[in-house]
Amino acid sequence: MKAHVQHPKIHIDGSKARNYFFRYWEDEIQPDGTVKRTRMRHTCGPSRGDTKITLKQAELIRDDEMRKRNAPDVKTALVKGQSLFGEVAKMYIESHVERRGKMAAPTREKEAWMVNDFLVLAWEKRRLVDITPKEIEDWLFSLKRKDGEPLSWCAMKDMRRCLSAIYHKAEDWGLWEEGKRPPTAKVDIGKRSFRFDKQILSWEQTADVLGRLEDPNKLVIETCVATSTRISEVTGLMIKHFDPATRTIRIVQRNWRGDIDAPKTEGSKRLLALGNLAERYQAWIANLDRRGPNDWIFPQSDKHGGPHNGNLGKPMWDSGIRKALHEAAQGAGCDFPGLGPHSFRRANITWRQEVGGSAIEASKIAGHSEVDMTGEYTFVGIDRQEALTKAIQARLANAKPKGDGPTPNDAQHEQAARASKAKVVAINSKKTAA
């Protein structure tokens, strides 16, 4: 990039209208990333005729146009979005995604995957300012999954969000105009939709699946069902987080495939009642080889059931639990795409409200930062709808009058009718007498 300030003179061309115009230099980005300066011309307006403008007006037009293009130094030029997307994306990964304390491990891995495998490949050699909303929208709808199917709405939303995050960081770093909306702001990805239908197992199906699981997988899923914990929160439990006296567990950390970090949000740090699971936890912990306060409640073990080979110092991963869950659900004939430990978190939030809990209580126990999110998790099944519909119908049926006697409203209508009839008779009698 070159710093430049232009203040061209106003000229008059040789046309019939004698138009005011000025010439200036425009930087054009080449395919190889270099900058080529091209001579451009801008017409301000006619100096003759009904629509003529004055020289002063032409100069104001020139000043306004050049204000958009002038860059007195390289820093100002970069603020106008002239940086290559690939360079900014690299800065985003190194200075934001991979920097300690910025993102949780699952989010960090997902962001790096989207940037390196998709966004950089598509826009690496383009300048930030040259990427248009239509190009982004066309690109998103052209993406395919590995099976050849179009990218899901949620995946497109994540991709758009990640691209937008890069522009916002570019603004923070002085590489994008402050307050200027990124091109992603005008990208329309259509109505919200999901790849899989939202569903949960019924009470009976859940009991059937739990009956086919063995500990520790069974106890982990039972905890998700009873407390609405995330799977990462359960596998991140240490013995010191369980209090047999109060029959509670404290959620203060989470485990994502060996990465130990704080829970997803500040509200996710919470104290949860175990109910009847407290005895199960006591019995399970009593049988562990290591029972120090900083030992894991659900440690890794040899996959063949043999010696632990030192894995007791590491917590379980969620992948083995998911596999066991699908096998149990298949055996019960109730497996479905999208079934996982998180399905039971959704079930708990739904069932907690069915048994009398409020939405606010369900939200607090689940660790949601907003009640609206609890609404997203709440599933109103057909059985619940049937019960609510019948409750309304029962109330309506009880509101009907009992016995054959007239209701107060019926008596009022009958009295009004008799008065009206008497009035008509009186008027007819007067007419007859006359």
C-alpha positions in Angstrom: 0.0 0.0 0.0 1.1 3.6 -0.8 0.1 6.6 1.2 -1.3 9.4 -1.0 -3.3 12.6 -0.8 -4.9 13.9 -4.0 -6.4 17.3 -4.7 -7.1 17.4 -8.5 -8.1 20.5 -10.4 -11.6 21.0 -11.8 -11.7 21.0 -15.7 -14.5 21.6 -18.2 -14.8 19.1 -21.1 -15.7 19.8 -24.7 -19.2 18.4 -24.6 -22.4 20.4 -25.3 -23.2 20.6 -21.6 -19.6 21.7 -20.8 -19.4 19.3 -17.8 -17.2 19.9 -14.9 -14.8 17.0 -14.2 -11.6 16.0 -12.4 -9.1 13.2 -12.8 -7.5 11.1 -10.0 -5.5 7.9 -9.4 -7.3 4.8 -8.2 -5.5 1.8 -6.7 -6.6 -1.5 -8.3 -5.8 -4.8 -6.6 -4.3 -7.4 -8.9 -4.9 -11.2 -8.7 -1.3 -11.6 -7.4 -2.0 -9.2 -4.5 0.0 -6.3 -5.9 -1.5 -2.8 -6.4 -1.7 -1.1 -9.8 -2.5 2.7 -10.0 -5.0 3.6 -12.7 -6.0 7.1 -14.0 -9.7 7.6 -13.4 -12.2 10.4 -14.3 -15.2 11.7 -12.4 -17.9 14.0 -13.8 -19.4 16.5 -11.4 -22.2 18.0 -13.5 -23.0 20.4 -16.4 -21.9 24.0 -16.3 -24.7 25.0 -18.8 -28.4 24.3 -19.1 -31.3 24.0 -16.6 -29.4 21.5 -14.4 -26.1 23.4 -14.4 -24.0 23.7 -11.2 -21.5 26.3 -10.2 -17.7 25.8 -10.0 -18.0 26.0 -6.2 -20.5 23.1 -6.2 -18.2 21.1 -8.5 -15.3 21.7 -6.0 -17.5 20.5 -3.1 -18.3 17.3 -5.1 -14.6 16.8 -5.7 -13.7 17.2 -2.1 -16.4 14.8 -1.0 -15.3 12.1 -3.4 -11.6 12.5 -2.7 -12.2 12.4 1.1 -13.3 8.7 0.5 -10.1 7.9 -1.4 -7.3 9.9 0.1 -5.0 8.2 2.6 -2.4 10.5 4.1 -0.4 7.6 5.5 -0.3 3.8 5.2 -2.1 3.4 8.5 -5.1 5.3 7.2 -5.0 3.3 4.0 -5.2 0.1 6.0 -8.1 1.3 8.1 -10.1 1.5 4.8 -9.9 -2.3 4.5 -7.0 -2.7 2.1 -5.4 -5.6 4.0 -5.5 -9.0 2.5 -8.0 -11.3 4.1 -5.5 -14.1 4.4 -3.2 -12.0 6.5 -5.9 -10.8 8.8 -7.2 -14.4 9.2 -3.7 -15.5 10.2 -3.7 -12.7 12.8 -7.1 -13.8 14.0 -5.9 -17.4 14.6 -2.6 -16.4 16.3 -3.7 -13.4 18.3 -7.2 -14.4 19.3 -8.2 -18.0 18.7 -4.9 -19.6 20.0 -4.2 -17.1 22.7 -4.6 -18.5 26.2 -7.8 -17.6 28.0 -9.6 -16.3 24.9 -11.7 -19.3 23.9 -12.6 -22.7 25.3 -11.0 -25.7 23.6 -14.1 -26.9 21.7 -14.7 -23.4 20.3 -11.0 -22.9 19.6 -10.8 -26.1 17.5 -14.0 -25.2 15.7 -12.9 -21.7 14.9 -9.5 -22.9 13.5 -11.2 -25.5 11.4 -13.6 -23.0 9.8 -10.9 -20.4 9.2 -8.2 -22.7 7.8 -10.4 -25.2 5.9 -13.0 -22.8 4.5 -12.6 -19.0 4.9 -8.9 -18.8 3.9 -9.3 -21.0 0.9 -12.2 -18.9 -0.4 -10.9 -15.3 0.4 -7.2 -15.5 1.1 -6.1 -13.2 -1.8 -9.0 -10.7 -1.5 -8.9 -7.3 0.3 -11.3 -6.9 3.2 -13.0 -4.0 1.5 -13.5 -5.9 -1.8 -15.5 -8.8 -0.4 -19.2 -8.2 -1.1 -22.3 -9.5 0.7 -23.6 -11.3 -2.5 -20.3 -13.1 -2.9 -20.4 -14.3 0.7 -24.0 -15.4 0.4 -23.4 -17.3 -2.9 -20.4 -19.0 -1.4 -22.3 -20.1 1.7 -25.0 -21.7 -0.4 -22.5 -23.4 -2.6 -20.8 -25.2 0.3 -21.4 -29.0 0.6 -21.0 -31.5 3.3 -18.8 -34.6 2.9 -21.9 -36.6 1.7 -22.6 -34.0 -1.0 -25.6 -32.5 0.8 -25.9 -28.7 1.1 -24.5 -27.1 4.3 -27.1 -26.9 7.1 -28.5 -23.6 8.2 -26.7 -23.9 11.5 -23.4 -24.5 9.8 -23.9 -21.5 7.5 -24.7 -19.4 10.5 -21.5 -20.5 12.2 -19.5 -19.7 9.1 -21.0 -16.3 8.7 -20.4 -15.6 12.4 -16.8 -16.6 12.2 -16.2 -14.4 9.1 -17.9 -11.5 10.9 -15.7 -12.0 14.0 -12.6 -11.6 11.8 -13.9 -8.2 10.5 -14.6 -7.1 14.1 -11.1 -8.0 15.2 -9.8 -6.2 12.1 -11.7 -3.1 13.4 -10.1 -3.5 16.8 -6.6 -3.8 15.2 -7.1 -0.7 13.0 -7.6 -2.6 9.8 -11.2 -1.8 9.2 -13.1 1.5 9.7 -14.5 1.9 13.2 -18.3 1.6 13.2 -18.5 0.4 9.6 -20.6 -2.8 9.3 -18.8 -5.8 7.8 -20.2 -7.3 4.6 -21.6 -10.2 6.6 -24.2 -7.9 8.1 -26.2 -8.0 4.8 -25.8 -11.7 4.2 -29.2 -13.5 4.3 -29.0 -17.3 4.9 -32.8 -17.9 5.0 -35.2 -19.0 7.6 -33.9 -20.9 10.6 -33.9 -24.7 10.2 -32.2 -27.7 11.7 -30.6 -30.8 10.2 -32.3 -33.1 12.7 -35.8 -32.7 14.3 -35.6 -31.8 17.9 -36.8 -34.7 20.0 -36.2 -36.5 23.3 -36.9 -40.0 24.5 -40.0 -40.6 26.5 -40.0 -41.5 30.2 -40.4 -45.2 29.3 -37.7 -45.2 26.6 -35.3 -43.4 28.9 -35.8 -46.0 31.6 -35.3 -48.8 29.0 -32.0 -47.2 27.7 -30.7 -46.7 31.3 -31.4 -50.3 32.1 -29.2 -51.4 29.2 -26.2 -49.3 30.3 -23.5 -50.2 32.8 -21.5 -48.0 35.1 -19.8 -45.6 34.8 -21.7 -44.8 31.6 -25.0 -45.3 33.3 -24.2 -43.1 36.2 -23.0 -40.3 33.9 -26.2 -40.4 31.8 -28.3 -40.6 35.0 -26.6 -37.5 36.2 -27.5 -35.7 33.0 -31.1 -36.8 33.2 -31.5 -35.8 36.9 -29.5 -32.5 37.0 -29.5 -31.2 33.4 -25.7 -31.1 33.5 -23.6 -31.0 30.3 -21.6 -34.1 29.6 -18.4 -32.1 29.9 -19.4 -30.9 33.4 -20.1 -34.5 34.6 -16.8 -35.9 33.3 -15.0 -32.9 34.8 -16.2 -33.8 38.4 -13.5 -34.5 41.0 -14.2 -36.2 44.3 -13.9 -32.9 46.2 -16.9 -31.6 44.1 -19.2 -34.2 45.7 -20.6 -33.5 49.1 -22.3 -36.6 50.6 -23.6 -34.6 53.6 -25.7 -32.2 51.4 -26.1 -34.8 48.6 -24.9 -32.2 46.1 -22.3 -31.7 43.4 -20.5 -28.4 42.6 -20.0 -27.5 38.9 -16.9 -25.4 38.8 -15.0 -26.8 35.7 -15.6 -28.8 32.6 -13.6 -31.5 30.8 -13.5 -31.6 27.0 -11.4 -34.5 25.9 -8.7 -33.8 28.4 -8.8 -30.1 28.3 -9.8 -28.8 31.7 -11.3 -25.3 31.8 -14.0 -23.2 33.4 -17.6 -24.0 32.5 -19.2 -22.5 29.4 -20.6 -19.4 31.2 -20.3 -17.8 34.6 -23.9 -18.9 35.3 -22.8 -22.5 34.6 -21.0 -22.5 37.9 -23.7 -23.9 40.2 -24.6 -26.3 43.1 -26.9 -29.1 42.0 -28.9 -31.6 44.1 -28.4 -35.3 43.3 -31.5 -36.6 44.9 -31.4 -40.4 44.9 -28.2 -40.5 43.0 -26.2 -39.4 46.1 -26.1 -43.1 47.3 -25.0 -44.2 43.9 -22.1 -41.7 43.9 -21.0 -42.8 47.4 -20.9 -46.4 46.3 -19.1 -45.7 43.0 -16.5 -43.5 44.7 -15.9 -46.2 47.4 -15.0 -48.7 44.7 -12.4 -46.4 43.0 -8.7 -47.3 43.3 -7.9 -43.6 44.0 -10.1 -41.6 46.2 -8.1 -38.4 46.9 -10.0 -35.0 46.7 -8.4 -34.2 43.4 -9.0 -37.5 41.8 -11.6 -37.9 39.1 -15.0 -39.3 39.9 -15.1 -40.8 36.4 -11.5 -41.7 35.4 -10.4 -43.3 32.2 -9.9 -47.1 32.3 -8.5 -49.7 29.9 -11.0 -50.3 27.1 -10.7 -54.0 27.6 -11.4 -53.9 31.3 -7.8 -54.7 32.3 -5.3 -52.6 34.2 -5.7 -48.8 34.0 -2.1 -48.3 32.7 -1.9 -44.9 34.4 -5.1 -43.5 33.0 -6.6 -43.0 36.4 -5.0 -39.6 36.4 -7.1 -38.6 33.4 -10.9 -38.1 33.1 -13.2 -40.0 30.8 -13.8 -38.7 27.3 -17.4 -38.2 26.1 -16.8 -40.3 22.9 -17.0 -43.7 24.7 -20.2 -42.6 26.6 -21.8 -41.6 23.3 -21.0 -44.9 21.7 -22.4 -46.9 24.7 -25.5 -44.7 24.6 -26.2 -45.3 20.9 -25.7 -49.1 21.4 -28.2 -49.1 24.3 -30.7 -47.0 22.3 -30.4 -49.3 19.3 -31.1 -52.3 21.6 -34.2 -50.5 22.9 -35.3 -49.6 19.4 -35.4 -45.9 20.1 -32.1 -44.6 18.6 -32.4 -41.4 16.4 -30.0 -39.0 14.6 -28.8 -36.4 17.1 -29.3 -38.6 20.2 -26.5 -37.9 22.8 -26.0 -36.9 26.4 -27.1 -33.4 25.5 -30.6 -34.9 24.7 -31.0 -35.8 28.3 -30.2 -32.2 29.3 -33.0 -31.1 27.1 -35.2 -33.8 28.6 -34.4 -32.6 32.2 -35.3 -29.0 31.3 -38.6 -30.2 29.8 -39.5 -32.7 32.5 -38.6 -30.3 35.3 -41.3 -27.9 34.1 -43.8 -30.8 33.6 -43.5 -31.9 37.2 -44.2 -28.4 38.5 -41.0 -26.4 38.2 -41.1 -22.9 36.7 -39.1 -21.9 33.6 -36.9 -19.6 35.7 -36.1 -22.5 38.1 -35.3 -24.8 35.1 -33.1 -22.0 33.6 -31.1 -21.5 36.9 -30.6 -25.2 37.4 -29.5 -25.7 33.8 -27.0 -22.7 34.1 -28.6 -20.8 31.2 -27.7 -17.1 31.1 -31.2 -16.2 29.6 -34.6 -17.8 30.0 -35.1 -17.5 26.3 -32.4 -20.3 25.9 -34.5 -22.5 28.3 -37.4 -22.0 25.9 -35.2 -23.3 23.1 -34.5 -26.5 25.1 -38.1 -27.1 26.2 -39.8 -29.8 24.2 -43.6 -30.0 24.3 -44.4 -33.5 23.4 -47.8 -34.8 22.1 -48.5 -36.5 25.4 -48.0 -33.2 27.3 -50.2 -31.4 24.7 -52.9 -34.0 25.2 -52.8 -33.6 29.0 -53.0 -29.8 28.8 -55.8 -29.9 26.2 -57.8 -32.2 28.3 -57.2 -30.0 31.4 -58.7 -27.0 29.4 -61.6 -29.1 28.3 -62.3 -30.3 31.8 -62.3 -26.8 33.2 -64.7 -25.7 30.4 -67.0 -28.7 31.1 -67.1 -27.8 34.8 -68.1 -24.2 33.9 -71.4 -25.4 32.4 -74.5 -24.8 34.6 -75.7 -27.7 36.7 -79.3 -28.9 36.7 -82.1 -27.7 34.4 -82.9 -24.3 36.0 -82.2 -21.2 34.0 -78.9 -19.4 34.5 -78.8 -15.8 35.7 -78.2 -14.7 32.1 -81.2 -16.7 30.9 -83.5 -15.1 33.5 -82.4 -11.6 32.5 -83.1 -12.3 28.8 -86.6 -13.7 29.7 -87.5 -10.7 31.8 -86.4 -8.3 29.0 -88.5 -10.2 26.5 -91.6 -10.0 28.7 -91.2 -6.3 29.2 -90.8 -5.8 25.5 -93.9 -7.8 24.7 -96.0 -5.8 27.3 -94.8 -2.6 25.7 -96.0 -3.8 22.3 -99.4 -4.8 23.7 -99.8 -1.4 25.3 -99.0 0.5 22.1 -101.5 -1.7 20.1 -104.3 -1.0 22.7 -103.8 2.7 22.3 -104.1 2.5 18.6 -107.3 0.4 18.8 -108.9 2.9 21.2 -108.0 5.8 18.9 
